[in-house]
């Protein structure tokens, strides 16, 4: 266990709470919206602000790293212990667009505190969860009497996550030597709810494609030619219908090759979460669950691969009828991938499956977007257990485990650096990421500070 006295960490955190929140509010006032070119200067100002604040915190190295798009921030604080493990923390400083007319009750870039919550764009996603590391490392030093962290600490805070991280992979590859780490901590995630602290153990990967089928060189009369030439819309409908079998499994041959199956321990831990299906369905704006037979709803969205139709079209779309055979039809598909699946192999399998269903006389085009790999850290990994212990000390309760159904750039770090990815976040579903009145619960934000203060000692012990 770490030698960080829990009471000393809490005392230090509370003593510096007001200044910490003032600094966070100052950062939130910078509208670092990476998706809007008119805010390019603000995104740069956000990076420079963070770099200066990390240097003020005590990081001997704090740099703004340029990319072809928005700048990232890198910081490093070596441990005086030459054998200390190296930990890289990932987050992002750009935010989603926001305007008062979107439904905010206050200016999204003028943070306010109401009822123990700080409202403002980026309060939870992700500036608040990046910033708690600054107070956390100071609390760690103050409570232990150290002059440097118990681990060799690095931070990488990108500026384009809300725009799809188009340059992140290249940045990680270019700077791999500087970013090298024994473990990666992602602070761009959340917990189950306010009363159930959890640690996420993995994210799904993603492969996307668009399939277009073509027939006649132009739309043609369905009376004069129907039944005698290939209809791309009909062929596309048959292809989509063949995507799943009667048990909800993806019917692409080889799709499940290598999938890391859920363990009984994981299924038992998922079952311990206070999951209410009716509440979940209301959140999903749906009336019934569906999916692969033999798995619970949480298992389906966290630990099983999927194939979904994201959009489909072709032929006449206007009012009334227009009796034609369309010249083309298309479908957009996305495949969420789990540990053990290789996105490139999935793309090859999908391409072969689709091409086998193109009727004679029809043309086709299959276009894939850049893929994201899945990442998963086993429950018994010592670093994951260190995160759970640190969070348990901060929250004073048992920590449960989740996974994330979505995908993100964290997998690129796992892939490039060859290091396990762990998730540490204190955000809760009610924080309203990307929506109006985004907020962060201040008590939970300070629990994040305490968790990181404990974490560096826990990891230093666990990874030796």
N, C-alpha and C positions, 0 to 999 in steps of 0.2 A: 504494500500500500504506500501511497505518497505520504510524505511527512508534513504536508500542508495542513495546519490546524483549521478545521472547518469554521470554528467561531471567529478566528482571526480574519479569514477570507470574508465572512459575512460582515464583520465590523468595518473592514476596509471598504468593501463595496458600498455599504450604506453611507459611509462618511463622504464618499466621492460621487454619490448618486446625482446630486444636483448639477455639478459641473459636467458630468458625463452626459446628462440629458440636454444640457445647454449646447454642448458641442454637437451632439447628434442633430438637434434642431437646426443648427447652423448649416450642417451638411445637407439636410433635407431641403433647405431653401434653394439649393442649386438644382434647377430643372434639367437634370442630365438624361434627357430623352433621346436615346440613340437612334430611334426610328425616324426622327424628324430632323432633316438637315439644318433647319433654322436653330437647332439646339446643339450643333456641333461644338460651338465654343463653350457651352455650358458643360458638356460631357468632359471636355478637356479641363475646364475649371474644377470639376468634381475630382478628376484624377489628381490634379495638382494639390487640391485641398487635402485629400487623403494622404498623399505622399508626405506633405508637410506635417500632418497630424501624427503619422506613424513615426517620423523622425523625432517629434516632440515627445512621443510616448517613450522613446528610448531605443528604437531600432537603429543600429549603426548604419544599416543600408536601407534606403528608401528611394526608389527610382520610378519614374514614369517611363513605361516601355511603349514605344511607338508601334503601330500596326498600319496596314493600308487603310484601315478604318479608324475606329475610336481607340484612344490609348488605354493601356492597362497599367496597373500599379504593382510593383514587386517590392517586397521588404524582406529583410533577413536579420535575425538576431542569433548569432552563434552562441552555443553553450560553452561555458568554461571547461566542461567535461568533454574531452576529446572523443570518448566512446559513446556519447549521448546519441540516441536515435534522431533521425532527421524527419521532421513533420512539416508538410506543406498544407496550408489552409487555403481553400478556394472560395471565392465569392464574386459578386459583381457590383459595380457602382452605378451602372445605368439603370433607368427606370422606364416604366410604361408611360405612354402619353396620359395626360390628365388635364381636365378643365372643370371649372366650377359648374358649368352647364351640364356636365355629365351626370349630375345628381349629388355632388359633394355638398355637405353642409357647411364647409369652410373652404378657403383657398387651399388647393392640394399642395401648393408649395410654400405655404405659411403654416408650419405645423402648430397644432394646439393640443393641450392636454385636457381631457375631460374624463371624469370618472375613472381615473387610474389607467387611462389609455392615451397614447400619443397618436394623433391622426395626421397623416401626411403621406404623399406618394413616396414610396421607398422605406417607410417606417418598418415594415416587415420584410419586404422583397426589394432589395436585399441589404439596404444600408444598415438597418438596425442590427441585423444578424452578422454583418461584417464588423460593425463597430464595437460589439460587445467584447471582441478579442482585445481591444486596446486596454480597457479597464481590467479585463481578466488577467492579462499577463502582468500588469502592475500589481494586482492583488496577489498573484502567485509569488512574485518577488518579495512583496512586503510581508506576507505570512510565513515565508520560509527563510527569510534573511539572505536569500541568494542575490547575487548581482547580475546574473544572467539566467535565462530559463533553464529548466532541467532537461529540455530537449533543444536541438538545433532547430529553431523556429523560422519558417518561411511563410510568406503570404503572397498569393497571386489573386488580384482582384481585377477582373476583366471589365471592359466597357461596352461590350456588344451582346451580352447574353439575351437581352430583350429583343434583339434583332436577329436571333438565330445563330449567334457566335460564328459568323462567316470566316473570321480569320484566326479563330482560337486554336484550331488544330495546328496550323502552320506556326503560330507563335510558340506553342508547346514543343514542337519539333525543333524549331530554331534555337530555343533557349533550354533545351532538355538538360544540359549540363548544369545550368544554374538552378533548375527546378528539381533536380534529382532528390528523391526522398524515400524513406522507408515506408511511409504511410501518408495518405492524402485525407484531409478532413474537409468535407464539403459543408459549409454553413450557408446553404441556400435551400432549406428544407423545413419541415415542421414536425409537430407532434400530433398524436391522435386527437386530443382535445385538452381543455384547460385543466382537467382533473386526472388525465392519464398521460403522464410523460412517457415518451417512447423514443426508441432509436431505430432509424431506417437502416436496413441492411443491404439494400440494392435498388437499382433502377432498371427498367426494361430498355432495350435498344429499339431502334426504329429503322425500317426500310420502307421507302415510298416509291410508287411508280404510277405512271399513266399509260394506259393501254388504249390505242386507237385502232379501230378496224375500219377499213375502207372498202367500198363496193363500186357502184357506178361512178363515173367521172363527175356526175352531177345528180341531184335529186331527179328521179324519173317516175312516171305515171304507174301507180300500183295496179291499175286495171290492165294496162297494155303489157306490163312486164312482170307483175307480181307472180310469184310461184315458179318463175323460170330463171331468175338470176339470184345470186346471194344477197341477202339483206343484212347489212352490217349491224343494225340495231338488234335483229333477232339473234344473230350469232353472239353478239355481246351479252344479251340477256342469258343465253345458255351458258356462256363462260362464267358469268357472275353466279348463276345458280349452282354451278359445279364447284364453287369455292369451298363450301363446307359439306360435310356428310350429315347424315340424319342425327348424329350425336353431337353436332356442333363443333366437330374437329375440322381443322383446316385440311382440305383434301389434296393439297399440293404434295406429290411424292417427295419424300426426303425432308419435309418441313420440320419434323420433330427429331431428326437425327442429332444426337448429342445433347438434347435438352437435359439440364440438371433438374432432376425431379425433387419435389418437396419431400423433406424428411417428416417423419411422424412428430418429431419434436417441434418443428416449425408449424405444422398444422395445429398442434395443441396450443402453441403460443398465440397463433392467430385467433383461435377460438376463445381465448381469454379476453380479447378486446371487447369492450361494450358496444358491439355492433347491433344496430337496429335496422332491419331491412326496410321497413316502411319509411323510416326517416331517410335512409339512403336513397330510396326510390324518389322521394320528394325532391331531394337535392339533384337527382339525375333527371328530373322532370319526366319521369317514365312511370308506366303502370305495372310493369312486370319485369322480372329478371329473365335473362336468357344467356346461353353460352354453352361451353363444353360440359358435357355430362360428367358427373362424378366429382365435381369441384364446387366449393362454396363460392359465393360472390366475391369475397376478399381474395380467395385463391385465384379466381379467374383474372382479376384486375392487377394482381401483384406478381403472380408466379407462373402464369401460363401464357404462352405465345398466342397471338390473335391475328386475324385478318379482317379488315373492315373496309367497306365501300364508303369512301368519303365524298364522292360525287359521281354522277352518271348523266349522260346526255346524248342526244343525237336526233336528227330529224326535226319535224315541225314542232314548235313549242308554243305557238300563239293560240288565240281563242278560236273556237270552232274546229273544223277539220280541214286537212289538206292531204289528200290521199296520194302520198308519195312513198317510194322506197328511198330512204335517205342515202346520201353518198358516203356518210361516215357516222360513227358513234364512238363514244369514249367512256372510260371509267377511270377514276382515280382511286387507288388502293393504298392502304397503309398496313404494315405488318409490325406489331409490337413483338420484340424478341426477348428471350430470357437467357440466363447464363447457359453456356454450352452451344448456343447458336452463333454461327458466323454470318454476318450480313452479306458478305460476298457470295457465299454458298446459297443463301436464301434467294438472292437475286437471280442466280443461275437457275435454281429450281423453279422459281416463278416464271422466268422467261421460257424455259422448256415446257412447262405446264400450259402456258398461254398459247405458245406457238402451235402446240399439238391440237388446239381447239379452233384454229383459224380454218374456216372451210375453204375448199378449193375455189379459186377465182376471187378470193378476197385478199386485200392487202392488210398489213399491220405495221404498227410502230409502237415499241415499248421503250419508255424513257424512265430511268431511275434517277432519283435525287441522291445527294450524298447521304450515306447511312451513318447511324450512331450505334455503337456497340453497347450491349448490356453490361452491367457490372453487378457483382454480388460478392459479399464477404461472408464466409461461413460463420455460423453462430459461435463456434468455439474458437474463433481467431482471437489471440490474446489482445490485439489492439481494439477489437470490437468490445471485448469484455471490459477493457480499460475505460472506454467511452461510457459504457453502461454504469460502471462503478462511480465514475466522476459525476454523472448526472444523478445517480442515486444519492450521492452525498449532498448535492445541491438541493434536491427536491425532498429528500427524506422519505422516500417511498420506493417501492419496487418498480423497476423499469421494464416495460414490455417492448416487443419488437414488431416492426412493420416493414413493408417494402413500399416502393413508389411505382405506380403503374405507368407514369410518364417516362420521358427520356430527357437527357441533358448532356452538356459537354463534359461532365465528370468522367464519363467513360473514356474520353480522349486522354485524360491524364493517366488513367489506369493503363491504357494501351501504350502510350508513349513512354511513360516512366516505369512501367512494370511494377507499380506499387498498388497495394489494396486501397480501395476507396471506402471511407467511412463517412457517415452523415451525422452532423450535429446541428440541430435547429430547435428553436423554441416557439416558432410560429404555430398558430392554431387555425382551423378552418374559418372561424369567424373574422379573421384578420382581413379578408377581402382582397387578396392579391389581384391586381389588374383591374379592380372595380373601384367605384366611388367610395369615399370614406375608408380607404385602406388605413389600418391602424396596427399598433402592437401593444400587447398587454405589458405594462411596465413591470409588474411583479415577475412575469415570465422572462422579460428581457434581462432583469437583474439575476434571475436564476441561470440564464445563459452565461452571464459574467462569472458567476460562482462555479459553474461547470467547467469553464475553460481554466479557471484558476486551479482547480483540482486536476484537470486532465493532463497537464504537462508532467506532473510527478507520476501520475498513474502510468502514462505511456513510457516514461523513462524506466520504470520498474518492469513493465510488462514486456518490453521489446529487447531487453538485454539477453 
